[in-house]
Amino acid sequence: MSGITYVRGDATAPQGKGVKVIAHVCNDLGGWGKGFVVALSRRWPEPEAAYRRWHRERAGNDFALGAVQFVQVGPYLWVANLVGQRGMRTGSKGVPVRYEAIETALGAVAARAGELGASVHMPRIGCGLAGGTWSRVEPIIEGRLIEEGVPVTVYDHD
């Protein structure tokens, strides 16, 4: 039995009260333009601008697989850009998703959510364009967030 709450809806319009963090997976190439990020950018320009700047200035910061960038988009709302995929295409090295990077990044999300007293909201991260499987991602979310007492809601878009 999972401690994750599953709902139909839009993860860019998280349900419930209190502080919320929307978590999603980005690639390590600085590319932003397909998948869930399109919905994010329709709602707020800040996460894309921050991600692109983070990538552009990567020589002097922590941009890498497993890193997370937190971008505040409202008084009680944050977007967490998780670098959890290597590249953007499935090829000879397999699918882009990197489960270890998602696990590392979710550890940082759990810590920040704890500081903020926040719940975490997300689509099925790592399972769209990144090519991952939910049967591998769900236990990572349970171990890194649910077991740390962080409420998680996963949104399946209609």
C-alpha positions in Angstrom: 0.0 0.0 0.0 1.5 3.3 -1.1 1.4 6.5 0.9 1.2 8.5 -2.3 -2.1 10.1 -3.1 -3.1 9.7 -6.7 -5.5 12.2 -8.4 -6.7 13.1 -11.9 -5.8 16.6 -12.7 -3.1 19.1 -13.5 0.1 19.1 -11.4 0.6 22.8 -12.2 -2.6 23.5 -10.2 -1.8 21.5 -7.0 -4.7 20.7 -4.7 -5.0 21.3 -1.0 -3.9 23.8 1.6 -0.5 25.0 2.7 2.9 25.4 1.1 3.4 23.2 -1.9 6.4 22.1 -4.0 5.8 21.0 -7.6 8.6 18.5 -8.5 9.5 17.5 -12.0 12.4 16.0 -13.9 14.7 18.0 -16.3 17.5 16.8 -18.6 21.2 17.6 -18.1 21.6 19.3 -21.5 19.8 22.6 -20.7 16.8 21.7 -23.0 13.4 22.8 -22.0 10.5 22.6 -24.4 8.7 19.3 -24.4 6.6 17.4 -21.9 5.5 18.7 -18.5 7.8 21.8 -18.7 5.5 23.2 -21.4 2.6 23.3 -18.9 4.9 24.9 -16.3 6.0 27.6 -18.7 2.5 28.4 -19.7 1.8 29.2 -16.0 5.0 30.8 -14.9 8.1 32.0 -16.7 10.4 31.8 -13.7 11.2 28.0 -13.6 12.3 27.9 -17.2 14.4 31.1 -16.9 16.0 29.9 -13.7 16.8 26.5 -15.2 18.3 27.9 -18.4 20.4 30.3 -16.3 21.5 27.5 -14.0 22.6 25.4 -17.0 24.3 28.3 -18.7 26.3 29.1 -15.6 27.0 25.5 -14.7 30.7 25.9 -14.6 30.3 27.9 -11.4 27.4 26.1 -9.7 26.0 22.6 -8.8 24.1 21.9 -12.1 24.5 18.1 -12.6 22.6 14.9 -12.4 20.9 14.6 -9.0 20.9 18.4 -8.4 17.8 20.4 -7.6 16.9 24.0 -8.2 14.0 25.5 -6.2 12.1 28.4 -7.8 9.4 30.3 -5.9 6.4 31.1 -8.1 3.9 32.2 -5.5 3.7 33.0 -1.8 3.2 29.4 -0.9 4.3 27.7 -4.1 7.7 26.4 -5.3 8.8 24.5 -8.4 11.6 22.0 -8.0 13.7 21.5 -11.2 15.3 18.0 -10.7 18.1 17.1 -13.0 17.1 13.4 -13.4 17.8 12.5 -17.0 20.9 12.1 -19.1 20.2 13.7 -22.5 16.9 13.7 -24.2 16.7 10.7 -26.6 16.6 7.0 -26.2 19.6 5.5 -27.9 22.4 3.0 -27.6 22.8 3.8 -23.9 19.1 3.2 -23.2 16.4 5.6 -22.0 17.4 9.1 -20.6 16.0 8.6 -17.1 18.6 8.2 -14.3 16.9 6.7 -11.3 19.9 7.3 -9.0 19.8 11.0 -9.9 16.1 11.2 -9.2 16.6 9.5 -5.8 19.4 12.0 -4.9 17.3 14.9 -6.0 14.3 13.8 -4.1 16.4 13.6 -0.9 17.0 17.4 -1.4 13.3 17.9 -2.1 12.4 16.1 1.1 14.8 18.3 3.1 13.4 21.5 1.6 9.8 20.3 2.0 10.5 19.6 5.7 12.0 23.2 6.1 8.9 24.7 4.4 6.3 22.4 6.0 5.3 21.7 2.4 3.6 18.9 0.5 5.0 17.7 -2.8 3.0 17.5 -6.0 4.2 16.0 -9.3 3.2 14.2 -12.5 4.6 10.7 -12.9 8.2 12.0 -12.9 10.7 10.3 -15.1 8.1 8.3 -16.9 7.2 10.5 -19.9 9.9 11.6 -22.3 12.6 10.4 -19.9 11.4 6.8 -20.6 11.3 5.5 -17.0 8.8 3.1 -15.5 6.6 4.0 -12.6 7.3 0.6 -11.0 10.9 1.9 -10.5 10.1 5.5 -9.6 7.3 4.9 -7.1 9.5 3.1 -4.6 12.0 5.9 -4.8 9.3 8.5 -4.0 8.1 6.3 -1.1 11.6 5.9 0.3 12.8 9.5 -0.1 9.5 11.5 0.6 6.8 9.4 2.2 9.1 7.7 4.7 10.4 11.1 5.7 6.8 12.2 6.4 6.4 14.4 3.3 2.9 14.2 1.8 3.0 13.5 -1.9 0.3 13.8 -4.6 0.8 12.4 -8.0 -1.4 13.8 -10.8 -2.5 11.9 -13.9 -3.6 14.4 -16.5 -7.0 13.8 -18.1 
